[in-house]
Amino acid sequence: MEFNDLLNYARNIAKRVNEVIFEIVKGEPRVLYDAALHLIKAGGKRLRPLLLVLSGRLYGLNEDIGIRASASVEILHNFTLIHDDIMDHDTTRRGVPTVHVLWGEDIAILAGDLLFSLSYKALTNLVKYGIDPDRVVRAIDTLTWAAKTVAEGQALDMELSKRSNASLEDYINMVYKKTAALFEASSAIGAILAGAPNEEVEKVRMYASSIGIAFQIRDDELGLIADEKKLGKPKYSDLREGKRTILVIHALNNLSEDKRSKLLSILGKRDASRSELEYATKLIIDSGALEFSNKLAQEYLERGIRALNSTSYKDLKAKELLLKLAYFFARRQY
């Protein structure tokens, strides 16, 4: 599938969303705002804003309004990244040092808190642009649901890392909350602001949550097999942190007892050597984990596409771009 039109559109949306973010995230003391904007300035794909804009367009929302609204989900997303990096002890993100590495944990926590609060400003500002206040309230309620759910997902992720018997169901529940929920909220907010009927909002929620799970499955794969420069963060960091990715869960459930014990001895070992991490990777791959995860990602991709195809859309081009975005989520290389 050819993605050039999607990527060109995404770059345009990202540029315009950044302009709105810079309008909102400004103030004193400078050190706090510099820290808050650090990862935003470092790049990122702006996938959540893209989902919001296209889901709004699907039901007739003006693109400029969608872009203003979409700053909310990107600001919230970057709040979660700053705090996640502290909890995971990650030192790089998007190819640059993480916020807590440059400014210390205290400022990093405050920078995340600042972004969390300002994510709502992006939605309350919409009233000035003539959006029905009732729709704005529903959008705010959806963003609040996403923030709560992401926090639950992060707690589940930390909890699962301590377990040797995590199940596929545990994993899906965790990644739905930690990753897919904000994608789901992004699409829902776009549809809500467009005035789409509730049954249509539910369809785009199903579309976005399904491809969001496929996105995380692919993310797990890339953390193991991708080129580190393209990845923008240290390879094997999931193994060092002992994360129960879909690949790790499959391997633990299918390896021989001896190999399972060897894998468990490396998982979560922060000072593991490169050779140990490469050996753990070989164990995981030899278990058939990649074939299993690819099949699972495909199932969620197809579920999302079915939901998208069931929509009563008003903008065919938006629908076509959302279809391509689904494939990009599940099959991207970085």
N, C-alpha and C positions, 0 to 999 in steps of 0.2 A: 504494500500500500504506500502511495506517495504522500509524504507529510509536509511538503514545502509550503503549501498554502496555509496549513495549520500553524506551522512554525513562524511564518511571516506575520500572520495575524496575532499570534501569541506575543511576538516581540513588540508589536505596536501597542497591544493592550498593556504589556508590562511597563513600557515607557510612560504611558498616560497614567497608569495606576501609581507609579513611583512619584509622579508630580503631585498627585493628591496626597499621598503619604507624607511628602515633605511639607505640604501645607499644614498638615495636622500635627506632625511630630516635630515641634519646634518650641524652644523655651530655654529657660535657665534653671540650674547651672549647666553650663555648656558640657561639662564632663558627662553628665547624666544623659543628655540628648545625643552626644557623640556615641556613647556606648549603645544606646537604644537603636541608633540607625546603622550601626556597624555592619551587621549581617545583611540588612536590607540593601546597603550600598555595595556589598560584596557580590550581589547577583541573585541567583535563584530563578526558577522557571515561572513563577507566578501562576501556578496551575489552579489554585483555588479562586483567585480573581477571574481567571479565564472561564472556569466553570460557572461562576456567578453571572458573568456578562452574557455568555452564550445561553444559559438557561433562562435568563431574563429575555433575551432576544427571541428565544423560542416562542414566547407568548406575547411578544410585542413591546417589551420594555425598551425605551430609548437607550441606546448604547452609552451615551454620556452619563446618564443616571446610573447605569449598571457599573460603570467604571468608578464613580464616586462611592457607590455602595461597596464595591469589591475591595476597597482599601481596608474595610473592617476585617475581613477574613485574613488578609495578608498580614495586617498588624498583629492580630491575635496569633496567627501561626508563628510569627517571629518571636513573640513572647514565649511560646512553648519551646522553641528551639534554644533560646538562651538558658532557660531553666533546665531543659533536658541535658544540655552540655555540661552544666554544673553537676547534675546527678550522675551522669555517665562518665565524668572525668575526661571528656573528649577535649582535645587540644586544637583541633582544626575543624573547620566547617566551611564549605564553599571555597576551599582552597586558601583560606586565611585563618589566622589564630582566632580561637573562640573569644567571646566577650570576657569571660572570667579570667582568661589567660592574660589579656591586655589590661584590664581594669581592676581585677580582683573580684572575689565572689560577692562582696557586699554591694558594690556598684552594679554588678551583673544582675543580682536579685532585684535591685531597685529599677534597673532598666527594663527588666521583664515586667515588673509591676506597672511601670509607666505605660508600656505598650498595651497591656491588658486594659487599662482604663481608657486609653485613647481609641481602642478598637470600637468602642461604643459611640464615640464622637463622630466617627465616619457615618454612622447610621442616623443619629439624631440630626445631623446636618441636612439630611435629605428633605426635611420638612420645608426648609428654605427654598427648595427647588420644586415645590408644588406636589410632592408625594403625599398621598392620603396618610394622615397620622396613624390611623388604624393599621395600615400596612406596615408602617415603620415600627409600631409596637410589636407586631407579629414577627418582624425581622429581628428585632432585638431579643425577643423571647427565643427565637431559633438560635441566635448566636450564643445566648446564655446556656441553652441546652448543650450546644457543642462544647463550650468551655468546661462545663461540668463533666461531660462525657469523656473528653480528652484527659482530664485529671484522673478519672476512674481508670481509664486505659493505661495511663502511666503507672498507677499503683499496681494494676494487674501485671504489667510487664515486669516490674521489680519483684513481685511475689513469685511469678513463674520462674524467674531466674534462680530461685532457691530450690526448685523442685526437679527431681529426676524423672518424674512420671507424668509430665504435662501431656495432655491429649490434644488431638486436632480441634475438638470443640473448645477447649481452653484457649487455644491459639486464635481461632476465628473470633471468639468473643473479645479477646484482648485487642486484636488489630482493628476490629470494627470500631471499638471505642477510641483507641489511641490515634488511628489514622483515618479510617473511612468516615467517621462522624463529621469531621470538619469539611470533607469533600461533600458529604450529604447536605450539611447545613448551607454550604456555598450555593449549591444548585437550588435548594429550597428557597433561600432568600431571594435569588433572582426571580424565581417563579412567583413568589408571594408579592414582591414589589410590582410585578407586571399585572397583578390581579388575576392570576390563573386560579381556576376552581380547585377546591381541596383535592379532588381525585387526580388532577393533573400534577399538583405539587407532590403527591405521594408517588406518582410515576417517576418524576425526576429524582426524588429521594432514593428510590430503589435503583435507578440507573447509577447515580453517583456513589452510593454506598457499595454497590457490587463492584464497580471499576476501582473504587478505593481499596477494597480488599485485594483485588488483582494487583494494584499498584504496590501494596506492601509486600505481597509475595515476591514480586519482581525485585523490590528493594532488598529483600533478604538474599535473593540470588546474587544480585550485584555486589553486595557486601562481601561475598565469598569469591566471586570470579571476575569482577570488573577490574579494569585498569585503574590504579590508585589515583593517577592524575585526573582522569575523567570523573572519578567518584567524588573528588573534592574533600575526602576525609580518609583517615587511616583505614587500610584494608584489614580485615580480620578483627575490627573493633568489637563486632558482635560476639565473637568467640572469647575475646579477652574479658568482656563484661558478663559472659555466661548467659547471654540472651537465648531464650527458647524460641528461635525462629522456626518456621515450618520445616526447614532443612534439618535442623538439630533434632526436632521432635521426631521426624521420620526416621532419622538415623538411630536415635536412642531406642525406638520401638522395633527396629529391624536388624540391628547388628547382633553378632554373637555376644555372649556375656563378657568374654575377654576384651573384645574390641569396644564394647559399650563402656566398660570400666576405664579403658584407656582414654576414650573420648571425654568421659566425665572428669578424669584427672586433669585435663587441659582446660575444659570449659571454666570460665570465671577466673582463670589464673592470670592476673594482670601482668606478671613478669614473665609470661610464657615466651620462649624463644621463637624466632621465625620458623625454625625447623619443626618445632612442636606444633605451631599453628598450621603449617603446611601439611603435617601429618594428620592433624584433626580434619583438615579440609579433604584430604584424600579419603579418610574413613567415611565422611559424610557423603562424598560423591559416589564412592563405591557401594554405598547402601541403596543407591537408586533414588536419592532424595531429589535431585534435579528433575528427573523424569516425573516424579510424583508432584513436585511443586508446579512444574509447567502445566500439567494436566489440570491441577486445581485452579490455577490462574485462568486457564482457558474456560473452565466452567463458570467462573464468576464474570469473566468478560462476556460470555454469551448471555448470562442472566441480565447483565446491564444493558446489552444491546436489545434484548427482547423488551425490556421496560421502555427504552428510548423509542423503539419502533411502535409502541402502543400509544404514544402521545398524540394529542390533537394539536399539532404544532402549527404556528402561523408563519414561521420563517424557515424555509427549506435549507438555506445556506447554513443557518445556525445549527440545524439538525445534522447536516452533513459534517460540519466541523466537530460536533459533539461525538459523532460516530468515529471519526478519525482519532479524537482525543482518547476514546476508550481503547483503541488498538495501541496507541502510543503508551498509555498507562501500563498495559500488560506486557509490552514487548520492547520497551525502550532499552537503550544500551548504556545509559548513564543516569 
